[in-house]
Amino acid sequence: MTETRPTRGEGAASSADGRPVTEVAVGVIIRPDGSFLLAQRPAGKPYAGYWEFPGGKLETGETVAHALARELEEELGLDIVASEAWRVLEHDYPHAYVRLHFCKIHNWRGEPVGREGQAFRWHAPGGAIDPAVQPLLPAALPVIEWLAAELPR
Ligand SMILES: Nc1nc2c([nH]c(=O)n2[C@H]2C[C@H](O)[C@@H](COP(=O)(O)OP(=O)(O)OP(=O)(O)O)O2)c(=O)[nH]1
């Protein structure tokens, strides 16, 4: 598993205008047919009802890979065998300035279960975004474009 531990040395701990950065580990879980897993944010969280790639915030001292494995087990009951650091994206929301560490996952054990009562859905690669998974979080949208750009033409 790729180990990335964001520290003061590796990425700014605050945004350009001084907001604290919330580090988030996000899983792009991809099946052999290229479909990927999206989940709906449960009630009680900012942007409840929006769709996203599953994941969550790093706890103090935690690596991205460890946070990802913990969150995907907690939220979906998946046992992550391997994850691969892929892209990092920062987004300034009214509720938080987030740094999203997107990791690709091709190797896991188990079938997803919405342990927090959340809906989830496998989305086909390429083509239009399924209305069933809208609205998407603003900072999840580029990921779908990155995945589509990797498809053979
Ligand atoms: N998981 C996930 N979070 C995303 C995506 N895009 C995006 O902007 N975010 C933002 C939304 C939130 O501000 C933050 C994730 O925090 P969260 O509240 O879901 O984290 P968590 O599960 O650890 O929450 P909690 O412990 O506070 O309940 O990242 C995405 O695709 N997946």
The ligand as an ORCA input file, in Angstrom:
! r2SCAN-3c Opt
* xyz 0 1
  N     -15.123     11.306      0.704
  C     -15.090     12.331     -0.142
  N     -15.009     13.596      0.330
  C     -15.001     14.565     -0.578
  C     -15.051     14.306     -1.973
  N     -15.035     15.483     -2.636
  C     -14.996     16.455     -1.698
  O     -14.975     17.654     -1.896
  N     -14.966     15.892     -0.434
  C     -14.933     16.677      0.806
  C     -16.260     16.734      1.507
  C     -15.836     16.928      2.967
  O     -15.614     18.317      3.185
  C     -14.526     16.180      3.040
  C     -14.687     14.781      3.575
  O     -15.055     14.863      4.893
  P     -16.183     13.940      5.563
  O     -16.999     14.809      6.430
  O     -16.887     13.135      4.539
  O     -15.234     12.993      6.374
  P     -15.543     11.922      7.508
  O     -16.262     10.765      6.901
  O     -14.209     11.678      8.159
  O     -16.554     12.708      8.419
  P     -16.814     12.740      9.971
  O     -15.882     11.762     10.603
  O     -16.561     14.173     10.328
  O     -18.263     12.366     10.055
  O     -14.026     16.114      1.709
  C     -15.136     12.980     -2.455
  O     -15.223     12.670     -3.644
  N     -15.150     12.027     -1.474
*
